[in-house]
């Protein structure tokens, strides 16, 4: 190798390193700006929760709090203590709905995904297409039909009105099936069948551990969805109301409760965010495998 060739290669390598470093830096700055922009609403909620009442009414509004206080949270505790239904009852209702809906969605969603992913039967393609189409419709589209069905079943003003529809959420079936398609091989299933394992044992002891990131993601998404349920359309008895409903009623108390409302907003957001942050890596892994992005 002569000197000119060696010098040319070094120059090309330097240009590549320089271009790559510049590109990485540009992307890093771009992502940082995007992250800062998307974090602004969350930061504003946190700031408002600790603002005294007079700062909440400043015009023009100020982003950062000048005299942080816990008074909004103290007022919220006092208002909760004056409720004729204990706040623990609202919390218990939310936990019952979240737990029942989450476990049912996980079980039925994974069972349906196992059937669609492992077995071959007539109409399988049609069912997959129906599941895909169902993801395009907002919940409000089927709200009237759901109410008529639940009313005919006699589930209005019961927990079942919120729990059972959560079991039929097709997003869980879609995520679990995609993950099973990519992670579970036919040879593994056939080997288990040859060894005499039943279909339920294959599903529970072999497939479910393999798709652990998928059902962890499904649990997180279902938790976030059910945690915000107020049940206003189906739950009329006050002792069956959920915690978000009680907090919203406190928040809707008018201008005098604007500080309490800011504290309520932070409390409603903080729990799903903590759950998401703790399990963020599992969600990213599942979405990358299932094709969601």
Secondary structure, DSSP 4 states (H G I P E B T S, - for coil): --HHHHHHHHHHHHHHHHHHHHHHHHHHHHHHHHHHHHHHHHHHHHHHHTS-HHHHT-SS--SS-SS--SHHHHHHHHHHHT-SS-HHHHHHHHHHHHHHHHHHHHHHHHHHHHHHHH---TTHHHHHHHHHHHTTS-GGGGHHHHHHHHHHTT-TTSTHHHHHHHHT-HHHHHHHHHHHHHH--HHHHHHHHHTT--HHHIIIIIIHHHTHHHHHHHHHHHHHHHHT---TTT--SGGG--HHHHHHHHHTT-GGGHHHHHHHHHHHHHHHHHHHHHTHHHHHHHHHHHT--
